[in-house]
Amino acid sequence: MAKERPEDKLLKFQKQQRTKSSTPSSNTGNAGYTPKSYMRKQERPPSEKGTKEGYTRYTVIANKEQIRVAKAIAWFERKEIKHVIEEALDEYFQHFNLNKILKEYEAQEKRNL
């Protein structure tokens, strides 16, 4: 007999789970269990999936020429565009009193809730 492939094991497992969940007396508490779900640390928002810890996806509308320059700098420096943008933002942020701004911003957010 041929050795059972991992894909076949997974399909067999999923079929067993569907059978268990379709029987009314089955209340095992395994709702949402999949073979890999036990390995998950915790759910992350969709905008953070596939990113490093502390990073998220965020879409902005930007000037085409500025994007072209950022791409050119990234190419020239052999960096990713996200790192060039991050460095540019860090440089820009140095011109502000961030403690004061963030404190006021967070207070405003609490008032709007």
Secondary structure, DSSP 8 states (H G I E B T S, - for coil): -----HHHHHHHHHHHHHHHHHSTT---S-TT--TTGGG------GGGTTS-TT---------HHHHHHHHHHHHHHT--HHHHHHHHHHHHHTTS-HHHHHHHHHHHHHHH-
